[in-house]
Amino acid sequence: MTGSDLMQSLATRVAERDRAGLLRRARTVDAARSVHVQIDGRELLNFCSNDYLGLAQDKRIIKALQKAANESGIGSTAAHLVCGHRREHAQLEDALCEWTGREAALLFSSGWLANLGAMQALLARDAVCVQDKLNHASLLDAAQLADATLKRYPHGNAEGAARQLAGAKERPALLATDGVFSMDGDVAPLRELAALCKRENVALMVDDAHGLGVLGTHGTGSVSEAGLSQTDVPILMATLGKALGCMGAFVAGSRALIEGLTQFARTFVYTTAMPPALAAATCEAARIARTEDWRREKLQSLVARFRQGAAQLGLPLPESRTAIQPIVLGDTAHTVAASRTLEDHGFLVTAIRPPTVPQGKARLRVTLSAAHSEGDVDRLLDALTLVTEDTG
């Protein structure tokens, strides 16, 4: 196949996606003010960001970023192991360890890089990686890129995970799961999975991108909320661009794990370190998230208010006690139309379609933030009455 053939093949795939109504394009946000965004000259109330604690524009975090930028400049200029590891990075790693109760932590520039790096370092070609069917794409891709055998079990089904592990006897194995599932908002059965891994002598990895800051005492996440320790869940990954409102990710665990990742996680070794000013800002964000419990309390109050109102409207909400509250409409065209209707009335709620979610599971992924008010939620519910007639 020639270069032109490759380009034509790519163009054909794009055209097929367009015909199926699944073409995706980025929209430019011209301005953002708390939960309000401006797109194409219109101000919209945003109900689809991951800024769960309302920290992305917190003045204290901005001030920490500016102060560190004045002192350290912008770029870190190199990978961590060359000369890019600054004081701010070390302070952030220490803060994350203290918050999550882990011995050591390692920073990555994104959650994708963290998952890819961790699995590439841990898994060999003869290894098996057992994963929840609805895990984030980065976990699924990471296992495949590590050249391990990927086995998937039915969503949230610890018995299904056990069956997959039973077929991997005598082979090194890792069980990986989201803590909070990004498209459904439900929480993995972590106690059951941890017990299974202990019984089968298998390592457990939890991606807590959507749990850190939101669940657990002082926002310590889904693993802590489940009463599990570093021994139960030896590999913890979480991102810094959701509840913390910043950017990047980390893996935390034993000193031996972090030493191993430092040596063999290629996405850490060969990637420029995040800007030190961003690390300083994230350290302040972690402090605020850990200490200001009122943010989680308000978020939970808004979640309860939304779910009660949605139930009264007969909206198809799955079980979720987190900030992620998807309205599963099923049909792609109907979901896109519902998103446009909401936008016409001043609300930004993105339509999530295949392949991000399975066929027949298109949805409005409503996400709540501590920065929303009760009035914001009530206005969204009023607008959602416009789409209830066709939910089936």
C-alpha positions in Angstrom: 0.0 0.0 0.0 1.4 3.4 -1.1 1.3 6.6 0.9 -1.5 7.9 -1.3 -3.4 4.6 -0.6 -3.0 5.2 3.2 -4.4 8.7 2.9 -7.3 7.5 0.8 -8.1 4.8 3.3 -8.1 7.4 6.1 -10.4 9.7 4.1 -12.8 6.8 3.4 -13.0 6.0 7.1 -13.8 9.7 7.8 -16.5 9.7 5.2 -18.0 6.6 6.6 -18.1 8.1 10.1 -19.7 11.3 8.6 -22.4 9.3 6.9 -23.2 7.5 10.2 -23.6 10.9 12.0 -20.6 10.2 14.2 -18.1 12.8 12.9 -16.5 14.7 15.8 -15.0 18.2 15.7 -13.5 20.4 18.4 -15.4 23.6 19.2 -13.5 26.6 20.3 -14.4 28.1 23.7 -13.7 31.8 23.3 -14.1 32.5 27.0 -14.7 30.7 30.3 -16.1 32.1 33.5 -16.7 29.5 36.2 -19.5 27.3 34.8 -20.2 29.7 32.0 -18.5 29.4 28.6 -18.8 31.5 25.4 -19.0 29.6 22.1 -19.7 31.2 18.7 -20.7 34.4 20.5 -23.2 32.8 22.8 -22.9 32.3 26.6 -23.8 28.8 27.7 -24.2 27.2 31.1 -21.7 24.3 31.0 -22.8 20.9 32.2 -20.2 18.7 30.5 -16.8 19.6 32.0 -14.9 17.5 34.5 -14.2 20.5 36.8 -16.1 18.6 39.6 -14.9 20.8 42.5 -14.9 24.1 40.6 -11.2 24.6 41.0 -10.1 25.3 37.4 -10.4 29.1 37.8 -9.7 29.3 41.6 -7.8 32.5 42.2 -5.5 30.9 44.8 -4.4 28.3 42.2 -3.9 30.9 39.5 -1.8 32.9 42.0 0.4 29.8 42.7 0.8 29.3 39.0 1.8 32.9 38.4 4.2 33.0 41.3 6.0 29.8 40.3 6.2 31.0 36.6 7.8 34.2 37.7 10.4 32.2 39.7 10.9 29.2 37.4 9.8 30.2 34.0 7.5 28.2 31.8 8.9 25.0 30.4 10.8 22.4 32.5 13.2 22.2 29.4 13.8 18.4 29.7 12.6 15.0 30.9 12.6 14.4 34.6 15.7 12.2 34.5 17.7 14.8 32.6 17.3 18.1 34.3 13.5 18.6 34.2 12.6 17.5 37.7 12.2 20.7 39.7 11.5 21.4 43.3 7.8 22.0 42.5 7.5 18.5 41.0 9.0 16.9 44.1 6.7 18.9 46.4 3.7 17.8 44.3 4.7 14.1 44.5 5.1 14.4 48.3 1.7 16.1 48.6 0.0 13.4 46.5 1.6 10.6 48.6 0.4 12.2 51.8 -3.1 12.7 50.5 -3.5 9.2 49.1 -1.6 7.3 51.8 1.1 6.0 49.4 4.8 5.5 49.9 5.8 7.1 46.6 4.4 8.8 43.5 5.6 9.5 40.0 4.3 12.4 37.8 3.2 11.9 34.2 2.1 14.6 31.7 -1.3 12.9 31.1 -3.4 10.0 32.2 -2.8 8.3 28.9 0.9 8.5 29.4 0.6 7.2 33.0 -1.5 4.2 32.0 0.7 3.4 29.0 3.9 3.8 31.0 2.8 1.7 34.0 1.5 -1.2 31.9 4.4 -1.2 29.5 6.7 -1.4 32.5 4.7 -4.1 34.4 3.5 -6.4 31.6 5.5 -8.8 29.5 4.4 -10.6 26.3 3.4 -13.7 28.3 1.3 -11.6 30.7 -2.4 -11.4 30.9 -4.3 -8.2 31.7 -7.9 -8.6 32.8 -10.0 -5.5 32.5 -13.6 -4.3 32.9 -15.4 -4.1 29.5 -16.1 -0.4 30.1 -12.6 0.7 31.2 -11.2 3.9 29.8 -9.7 3.5 26.4 -6.2 4.4 27.8 -6.3 1.2 30.0 -7.4 -1.0 27.1 -4.9 0.4 24.7 -2.1 0.3 27.2 -2.5 -3.5 27.7 -2.6 -4.1 23.9 0.5 -1.8 23.3 2.3 -3.7 26.0 1.7 -6.8 23.9 -0.1 -8.6 26.8 -3.1 -10.8 26.3 -6.2 -8.6 27.1 -9.2 -10.3 28.6 -12.3 -8.3 29.3 -15.1 -9.1 31.8 -18.7 -7.9 31.9 -19.0 -4.4 33.4 -18.8 -4.3 37.2 -18.8 -8.1 37.4 -16.3 -9.5 39.9 -17.4 -13.1 39.1 -16.7 -12.4 35.4 -13.2 -11.2 36.3 -12.6 -14.3 38.3 -13.6 -16.5 35.3 -11.1 -14.6 33.1 -8.3 -15.0 35.7 -9.1 -18.7 35.9 -8.1 -19.0 32.3 -4.8 -17.3 32.9 -3.3 -19.8 35.4 0.5 -20.0 35.5 0.9 -16.7 33.7 1.7 -13.3 35.3 -1.5 -11.3 35.5 -2.7 -7.8 36.2 -6.3 -6.8 36.9 -7.1 -3.2 36.0 -10.3 -1.2 36.5 -11.6 2.4 36.5 -12.5 3.5 40.0 -15.3 5.6 38.7 -16.4 4.9 35.1 -16.2 8.0 33.0 -19.2 7.5 30.8 -21.6 5.9 33.4 -20.5 7.5 36.6 -20.8 4.3 38.6 -18.1 2.9 41.0 -16.3 -0.4 40.5 -16.8 -3.2 43.0 -13.4 -2.6 44.4 -13.7 -4.6 47.6 -14.7 -7.7 45.6 -12.0 -7.2 43.0 -9.4 -6.7 45.7 -10.4 -9.9 47.5 -10.2 -11.7 44.2 -6.8 -10.4 43.5 -5.6 -11.3 46.9 -7.0 -14.8 46.6 -5.4 -15.3 43.1 -2.1 -13.5 44.0 -2.8 -11.0 41.2 -1.8 -7.3 41.2 -4.7 -4.8 41.1 -4.5 -1.4 39.3 -7.2 1.3 39.7 -7.5 4.3 37.5 -9.2 6.8 39.8 -9.3 9.7 37.4 -12.9 10.5 38.2 -12.8 9.5 41.9 -9.9 11.5 43.3 -11.1 14.7 45.0 -14.8 13.6 44.7 -15.1 10.4 46.8 -13.7 9.3 50.1 -12.8 11.1 53.3 -11.2 14.5 52.3 -11.4 13.4 48.6 -9.0 10.5 48.8 -10.8 8.7 46.1 -12.7 5.5 45.4 -10.0 3.2 46.7 -9.9 4.9 50.1 -13.7 5.1 50.2 -13.8 1.3 49.8 -11.5 0.9 52.8 -8.6 -0.4 50.7 -4.9 0.2 51.3 -1.8 0.2 49.2 -1.4 -3.5 50.0 -4.9 -4.2 48.5 -4.4 -1.9 45.5 -0.7 -1.7 44.8 -1.1 0.4 41.7 -3.1 3.7 41.8 -3.3 6.1 38.9 -5.2 9.4 39.0 -5.3 12.4 36.9 -4.9 16.1 37.9 -7.1 17.7 35.2 -10.5 16.8 36.5 -11.4 17.5 40.1 -8.2 19.4 40.6 -8.8 21.6 37.6 -5.1 21.4 36.4 -3.4 18.9 34.1 -1.3 15.8 34.2 -1.4 12.5 36.2 0.4 10.4 38.6 1.0 6.8 39.6 1.4 6.0 43.3 2.3 2.9 45.3 5.2 1.3 47.0 8.7 2.7 46.7 9.6 -0.5 44.7 6.8 0.2 42.2 7.8 3.8 41.7 11.5 2.8 41.3 10.6 0.3 38.7 8.4 2.8 36.8 11.2 5.4 37.0 13.5 3.0 35.2 11.2 1.3 32.7 8.1 3.5 32.1 9.1 4.9 28.7 6.3 7.5 28.7 8.0 8.9 31.9 11.6 8.5 30.8 11.3 10.0 27.4 8.8 12.8 28.0 9.4 16.4 28.9 8.3 17.1 32.5 5.2 19.2 33.0 5.9 22.9 33.6 7.1 23.5 37.2 4.6 26.3 37.5 1.8 23.9 36.7 3.1 21.5 39.3 3.0 24.3 41.9 -0.5 25.2 40.9 -1.6 21.5 41.2 0.0 21.3 44.6 -2.2 24.2 45.8 -5.2 22.6 44.1 -4.6 19.4 46.0 -4.4 21.3 49.3 -7.7 23.0 48.6 -9.4 19.8 47.4 -8.2 17.9 50.5 -9.2 20.6 53.1 -12.4 22.1 51.7 -14.9 19.3 52.3 -17.8 21.7 51.6 -17.1 21.4 47.9 -17.8 17.6 48.0 -20.8 18.2 50.3 -22.2 20.7 47.8 -21.5 18.5 44.9 -23.4 15.6 46.5 -26.3 17.9 47.3 -26.5 18.9 43.6 -26.2 15.3 42.5 -29.2 14.4 44.7 -31.2 17.4 43.5 -30.5 16.5 39.8 -31.4 12.8 40.2 -34.6 13.6 42.1 -35.7 16.0 39.3 -34.6 13.7 36.5 -36.6 10.9 38.1 -39.7 13.1 38.2 -39.2 13.7 34.5 -38.8 10.0 33.7 -35.3 10.5 32.3 -33.3 7.3 31.8 -30.6 7.7 34.4 -28.4 4.7 35.3 -27.2 4.3 38.9 -24.6 6.9 39.8 -23.8 8.8 42.9 -20.9 10.7 41.4 -20.7 14.0 39.4 -21.3 12.0 36.2 -25.0 11.7 35.5 -25.6 10.3 32.0 -29.0 10.5 30.3 -28.9 7.4 28.1 -31.2 8.1 25.1 -29.9 5.3 22.9 -30.4 6.6 19.4 -27.5 8.7 18.1 -29.6 11.1 16.0 -32.0 11.7 18.8 -29.2 12.3 21.3 -27.5 14.8 18.9 -30.8 16.6 18.4 -31.4 16.7 22.2 -27.9 18.3 22.7 -28.7 20.9 20.1 -32.1 21.7 21.7 -30.4 22.2 25.0 -27.8 24.5 23.4 -30.6 26.5 21.8 -31.9 27.1 25.3 -28.5 28.1 26.7 -27.0 24.8 28.0 -23.8 23.0 26.9 -24.3 19.2 27.3 -22.4 17.3 24.7 -23.8 14.2 23.0 -21.6 11.2 23.6 -21.9 8.7 20.7 -20.3 5.5 19.5 -17.5 4.5 19.4 -16.9 6.3 22.7 -19.9 4.3 24.1 -21.4 1.1 22.7 -23.9 1.1 19.8 -27.4 1.9 21.1 -26.0 3.7 24.2 -25.7 7.3 23.0 -26.2 9.7 25.8 -26.2 13.2 27.2 -23.3 13.1 29.6 -24.4 15.6 32.3 -21.6 16.5 34.7 -22.1 18.5 37.9 -19.7 20.8 39.6 -19.5 22.4 43.0 -19.4 25.7 41.1 -23.0 25.1 39.9 -25.9 26.6 41.9 -29.2 24.9 42.8 -30.8 27.3 40.4 -28.4 26.2 37.6 -29.5 22.6 38.2 -33.2 23.5 38.3 -32.9 25.5 35.0 -31.2 22.5 33.3 -34.0 20.2 34.5 -36.6 22.7 33.1 -34.8 22.5 29.8 -34.7 18.8 29.8 -38.5 18.6 29.8 -38.0 19.5 26.1 -36.4 16.1 25.4 -38.5 13.9 27.6 -41.1 13.2 25.0 -38.8 11.2 22.8 -36.8 9.3 25.5 -38.8 6.1 25.1 
